[in-house]
């Protein structure tokens, strides 16, 4: 499922994503790393990492994690 090019998704940082998932920020940061078995889809801006809340890729990742 792909979203239209004009779709807008809220951009959140690792602290906010952790808060929304009721998980520590450190866990979120660990799950972004390439060594994670199923890394969280993210946007990289140099050393900064952001997430598209509500995007199909993040939603699909959450569904995969919930089915484990």
C-alpha positions in Angstrom: 0.0 0.0 0.0 1.5 3.3 -1.0 0.3 6.7 0.0 -0.3 9.5 -2.5 2.7 11.8 -3.0 0.8 14.6 -1.5 0.1 12.7 1.7 1.3 14.4 4.9 2.4 12.4 7.9 3.4 13.9 11.2 7.2 13.9 11.7 8.2 12.8 15.3 11.5 12.2 17.0 12.6 9.1 18.9 11.5 10.5 22.2 8.0 11.2 20.9 7.7 7.8 19.1 8.8 6.1 22.4 6.2 8.1 24.3 3.4 7.1 21.8 4.4 3.4 21.9 4.9 3.5 25.7 8.6 2.4 25.2 11.9 3.9 26.3 13.6 6.3 23.8 16.7 4.1 24.1 14.7 1.1 22.8 13.5 3.1 19.8 17.0 4.2 19.0 18.3 0.6 19.2 15.6 -0.5 16.8 16.6 2.1 14.2 20.1 0.6 13.8 20.8 -1.6 10.8 21.7 -4.5 13.1 18.1 -4.7 14.4 16.3 -7.7 13.0 13.5 -5.5 11.7 14.6 -1.9 11.9 12.0 0.8 12.4 11.4 2.7 9.1 12.8 6.2 9.5 14.0 9.4 7.9 17.7 10.2 8.4 19.0 13.8 8.4 22.7 13.3 9.1 22.9 12.3 12.7 19.2 13.0 13.3 16.5 10.4 12.9 12.8 11.1 12.5 9.7 9.0 12.0 6.6 9.5 9.9 3.7 8.9 12.3 0.7 7.4 10.5 2.7 6.5 7.3 2.0 3.1 5.7 5.6 1.9 6.2 5.5 2.7 10.0 2.0 1.2 10.3 3.1 -2.0 8.5 6.2 -2.2 10.8 3.9 -1.9 13.9 1.5 -4.6 12.6 4.5 -7.0 12.0 5.7 -6.3 15.5 2.3 -6.9 17.1 1.9 -10.2 15.3 5.0 -11.7 16.9 
